[in-house]
């Protein structure tokens, strides 16, 4: 008796599901687009997993239930798969991104066909059709076939491969985060695969540093093309160089320069040759600015600028403080007075502006002044 009741209840439940789950006009073939996709008992991520499906396996799509498809496998097992992980040939295109530099976009679904063009890692494409292990894709104004091992298809929550923004998640977001991290714009704790507020802030900072047309925190095609460009060497510690280009002025030390870079001022020095930046503080000097790196990390960067060892050689630099960037010169040799012991800089170094002099003879140093002029020319 109990068994009969259970059977009737099950039949009623299936009838209700069939009413709530709209059937597709015609059952269609779908292709699984990732490894380890769960076939669920119900349209619920917490429901029982009937099995795992492999990349490229086929399933007949019977009906849609919200963001899930009800499918039947070749052995007639029926269950539910998230629509993110199944591609229906007639269901329109799906975004994807390229995994490897030099990926061939071919004229046909075969390794022996001609190459239309080569694609780069991170490039967004649109998958139009799946032919066995090959994806027929459009890349800009060209189309061709790419083997599936070279692509990762996006999910519905990620919109397209050419635009990422806050609230999205997945492999494309993780890839962007790793590149932001490598370039010094994003910390290790933010490598979550979720486009968080920290990721948005890092994207804004990158966009500003790279001088892109928009700094809105949305990683569109311009941002992604820039950040994945292997010839683009922009990193956070060199970003100041890019931002300051075209803003550098000459300022005479004895006609406002000493008052501008006053004693106690904490400023940024950007080395013109390397693009590296560090923070420094003026603590004294009357003919020029007697200065020191603020922290041990600043000292470390300064030593990198010097080529790994301290040197009296003059260097063209830009000094940024209080809204101005001024052409200047410095050497990288710690000497004499050492105000701060914790910065690992055993002494101080000298910063010269236009017209600055040396203490020894109260005259301008020709080498410092030549570097000031070089810094001005480089920053115009």
C-alpha positions in Angstrom: 0.0 0.0 0.0 2.8 2.4 1.0 4.7 1.6 -2.2 1.6 2.4 -4.3 1.2 5.7 -2.5 4.9 6.6 -3.1 4.5 5.7 -6.8 1.5 8.0 -7.1 3.3 10.8 -5.3 6.3 10.4 -7.6 4.0 10.5 -10.7 2.4 13.6 -9.4 5.8 15.2 -8.8 7.0 14.4 -12.3 3.8 15.8 -13.7 4.3 19.1 -11.8 7.9 19.3 -12.9 6.9 18.7 -16.5 4.4 21.6 -16.2 6.9 23.9 -14.6 9.8 22.9 -17.0 9.0 24.2 -20.5 10.0 21.7 -23.1 12.0 22.9 -26.1 10.2 22.9 -29.4 12.4 20.1 -30.6 14.9 18.1 -28.5 18.4 19.3 -29.5 21.9 17.9 -29.1 24.2 19.8 -26.7 27.9 19.5 -26.0 29.4 19.7 -22.5 32.0 22.6 -22.4 34.1 21.7 -19.3 35.5 18.8 -17.5 33.8 17.3 -14.4 30.4 18.9 -15.1 27.8 17.5 -12.6 24.6 15.9 -13.9 22.2 16.7 -11.1 19.0 14.9 -10.0 17.2 18.2 -9.9 17.7 21.7 -11.1 19.6 22.6 -8.0 23.3 22.8 -7.4 22.8 21.1 -4.0 20.9 18.2 -5.3 22.3 14.7 -5.7 25.0 14.4 -8.5 24.1 11.4 -10.7 27.5 11.5 -12.4 30.3 13.7 -13.8 30.4 14.5 -17.5 33.5 15.0 -19.5 34.4 17.9 -21.8 33.0 17.2 -25.3 30.4 14.6 -24.2 27.0 14.8 -25.9 23.5 15.1 -24.3 20.1 15.5 -25.7 18.5 18.7 -24.4 14.9 18.0 -23.4 13.7 21.2 -21.6 14.8 24.3 -19.8 14.3 25.1 -16.1 15.5 28.5 -15.2 19.3 28.4 -15.6 19.3 24.6 -16.0 18.7 22.2 -18.9 17.0 18.9 -18.5 19.0 16.5 -20.6 19.2 12.8 -21.5 22.5 11.0 -22.0 23.0 8.3 -24.7 22.3 5.6 -22.1 19.0 7.3 -21.4 20.0 8.7 -18.0 18.0 11.9 -17.4 19.1 14.7 -15.2 19.9 18.5 -15.1 23.0 20.4 -16.2 23.7 24.1 -15.7 23.2 25.9 -19.0 26.6 27.5 -18.5 28.2 24.2 -19.2 26.4 23.0 -22.2 26.5 24.4 -25.8 23.4 24.0 -28.0 24.3 24.4 -31.7 21.2 26.5 -32.5 21.4 28.5 -29.3 23.6 31.3 -30.6 27.2 32.1 -29.9 29.1 31.8 -26.7 32.1 33.9 -25.5 35.5 32.2 -25.0 39.1 33.2 -24.5 42.3 31.9 -25.9 44.6 30.0 -23.5 47.9 30.0 -25.4 50.0 32.5 -27.4 50.3 31.4 -31.0 47.1 29.5 -31.1 46.2 28.8 -34.8 42.9 29.9 -36.2 42.5 27.4 -39.0 40.5 27.2 -42.2 39.0 23.8 -41.2 38.6 21.5 -38.3 41.9 19.7 -38.9 45.6 20.3 -37.8 46.6 20.1 -41.5 44.5 22.9 -42.8 45.9 26.4 -43.5 46.3 29.0 -40.7 44.0 32.0 -41.1 45.9 33.9 -38.3 47.5 33.3 -34.9 45.7 34.3 -31.7 47.2 35.4 -28.4 46.6 34.3 -24.9 43.6 36.2 -23.3 42.1 37.2 -26.6 38.3 37.0 -26.7 36.5 35.1 -29.4 32.9 34.0 -30.1 32.1 30.3 -30.5 29.5 29.8 -33.2 29.5 26.0 -33.6 31.2 22.9 -32.3 32.5 20.3 -34.7 33.9 17.3 -32.8 36.9 18.6 -30.9 37.0 21.8 -32.8 35.2 25.2 -32.1 34.2 27.3 -35.1 34.8 30.8 -33.9 34.9 34.5 -34.9 37.9 36.6 -33.9 37.3 40.1 -34.9 36.4 40.2 -38.6 37.9 36.7 -39.3 36.5 33.3 -38.6 37.9 29.8 -38.4 38.5 26.7 -36.3 40.3 26.3 -33.0 40.9 23.1 -31.2 39.1 23.1 -27.9 42.3 22.5 -25.9 43.3 26.1 -26.7 40.0 27.7 -25.6 38.0 28.1 -22.4 34.4 28.9 -22.9 32.8 31.6 -20.7 29.8 31.0 -18.5 26.6 33.0 -18.5 27.7 34.8 -15.4 30.7 36.2 -17.2 28.9 37.9 -20.1 31.6 37.8 -22.8 35.3 37.1 -23.1 35.9 40.7 -24.1 34.3 42.4 -21.0 34.7 41.7 -17.3 33.3 43.8 -14.5 32.5 43.7 -10.8 30.2 40.9 -9.8 31.4 38.4 -12.4 33.4 35.3 -11.5 35.3 32.4 -13.1 38.5 31.6 -15.0 38.6 34.7 -17.0 38.4 36.9 -13.9 41.1 34.7 -12.3 43.3 35.2 -15.3 42.9 38.9 -15.2 43.6 39.0 -11.4 46.8 37.0 -11.9 48.1 39.4 -14.5 47.2 42.4 -12.3 49.0 40.7 -9.5 52.1 40.0 -11.7 52.2 43.7 -12.6 52.0 44.7 -9.0 48.5 46.2 -9.0 46.6 43.5 -7.0 47.6 41.6 -3.8 47.7 37.8 -3.4 44.7 37.8 -1.1 42.5 39.0 -4.0 43.2 36.1 -6.3 39.7 34.6 -5.8 38.2 34.4 -9.2 35.6 36.9 -8.1 35.6 40.4 -9.6 35.6 42.1 -6.2 35.8 45.8 -5.3 39.6 45.3 -4.8 39.8 44.0 -8.4 37.9 46.9 -9.7 40.2 49.3 -7.9 43.2 47.6 -9.3 41.8 47.8 -12.9 41.1 51.5 -12.4 44.7 52.0 -11.3 46.0 50.0 -14.2 43.8 51.9 -16.7 45.1 55.3 -15.3 48.7 54.2 -15.3 48.4 52.9 -18.9 46.7 56.0 -20.1 43.7 54.2 -21.5 40.7 56.1 -22.8 38.6 55.0 -19.8 39.4 54.4 -16.1 36.0 53.0 -15.0 37.1 49.7 -13.5 35.5 47.7 -16.2 37.9 45.5 -18.1 36.7 45.9 -21.7 38.5 45.0 -24.9 40.9 48.0 -24.7 42.0 47.1 -21.1 42.3 43.4 -21.8 44.2 43.9 -25.0 46.6 46.2 -23.1 47.1 44.1 -20.0 47.6 40.8 -22.0 50.0 42.5 -24.5 53.4 40.7 -24.0 55.2 43.8 -25.3 53.7 46.0 -22.6 56.1 46.0 -19.7 54.0 48.3 -17.4 54.2 47.4 -13.7 53.0 49.4 -10.7 56.5 50.6 -9.7 57.0 52.0 -13.2 53.5 53.3 -13.6 54.4 56.7 -12.3 56.6 57.2 -15.4 53.7 56.7 -17.7 51.4 59.0 -15.8 54.0 61.9 -15.5 55.1 62.0 -19.1 54.3 65.4 -20.6 53.8 67.1 -17.2 57.5 67.8 -16.2 58.6 71.4 -15.6 61.8 73.3 -14.8 62.0 75.0 -11.5 65.0 77.0 -10.3 66.2 76.0 -6.8 66.7 79.7 -5.8 63.5 81.0 -7.4 60.9 78.9 -5.6 62.4 75.4 -5.8 63.8 75.3 -2.2 60.5 76.6 -0.8 58.5 74.1 -2.9 60.6 71.1 -1.8 60.8 72.4 1.7 62.5 70.6 4.6 60.4 67.7 5.8 58.7 67.3 2.4 58.0 63.6 1.5 58.1 63.2 -2.3 58.3 60.7 -5.1 61.4 60.3 -7.2 61.0 58.7 -10.6 64.2 57.6 -12.4 64.0 58.6 -16.1 66.1 55.8 -17.4 64.5 52.8 -15.6 61.0 54.2 -14.9 61.3 53.0 -11.3 59.9 55.2 -8.5 60.5 55.4 -4.8 59.6 57.7 -1.9 62.1 60.1 -0.3 62.3 62.9 2.4 64.2 66.1 2.4 65.7 66.7 5.9 68.2 69.5 5.1 70.5 71.3 2.7 70.5 74.8 1.5 72.1 74.7 -2.0 70.2 71.5 -2.8 68.0 69.0 -1.1 69.8 66.6 1.3 67.5 63.6 1.2 67.0 60.0 2.2 64.7 57.1 1.2 61.8 56.9 3.6 61.6 53.1 4.1 63.9 50.0 3.6 61.7 49.2 0.6 62.4 52.6 -0.9 66.1 52.0 -0.4 65.8 48.6 -2.1 64.2 50.3 -5.2 66.9 53.0 -5.2 69.6 50.4 -5.2 67.9 48.7 -8.2 68.0 52.0 -10.0 71.7 52.3 -9.3 72.3 48.9 -10.9 72.7 46.9 -7.7 75.5 49.0 -6.1 75.8 52.5 -4.8 77.3 55.1 -7.2 78.2 58.8 -7.4 77.0 58.8 -11.0 74.4 61.5 -11.7 71.0 60.4 -12.9 68.1 62.3 -14.5 65.0 62.1 -12.3 61.6 63.6 -11.9 60.6 64.8 -8.4 56.8 64.8 -7.8 55.4 66.8 -4.8 52.4 69.0 -4.0 50.9 68.7 -7.5 54.1 69.4 -9.4 56.6 67.2 -11.2 60.0 68.9 -11.6 63.1 67.9 -13.6 66.0 67.1 -11.3 69.2 65.1 -10.8 70.5 62.8 -8.0 73.4 60.5 -7.3 73.0 57.1 -5.5 75.7 57.2 -2.9 74.9 57.2 0.9 77.3 59.6 2.6 77.7 61.7 5.8 74.6 62.4 7.8 72.3 59.4 8.5 69.0 60.7 10.0 67.0 57.4 9.9 68.6 54.1 10.9 65.6 51.9 10.0 65.7 52.6 6.2 68.9 50.6 5.5 70.4 53.7 3.9 73.7 54.5 5.7 73.7 58.3 5.1 71.9 60.6 2.7 71.9 61.5 -1.0 71.6 64.8 -2.9 68.8 66.1 -5.1 69.6 69.0 -7.5 67.1 71.2 -9.3 67.8 73.8 -12.0 70.5 76.2 -10.6 71.3 74.1 -7.5 74.9 74.2 -6.3 77.2 71.9 -4.3 78.2 72.7 -0.8 81.9 72.3 -1.3 82.5 75.3 -3.7 79.1 77.0 -3.9 78.9 76.4 -7.6 76.6 74.5 -9.9 77.7 70.9 -10.8 77.8 70.6 -14.6 76.9 66.9 -14.5 73.9 67.5 -12.2 72.7 70.3 -14.4 73.1 68.2 -17.6 70.9 65.6 -16.0 68.3 68.2 -15.0 68.0 69.3 -18.6 67.9 65.6 -19.8 65.0 65.0 -17.3 63.2 68.0 -18.6 63.5 67.0 -22.3 62.4 63.4 -21.5 59.3 64.7 -19.6 58.0 67.2 -22.1 
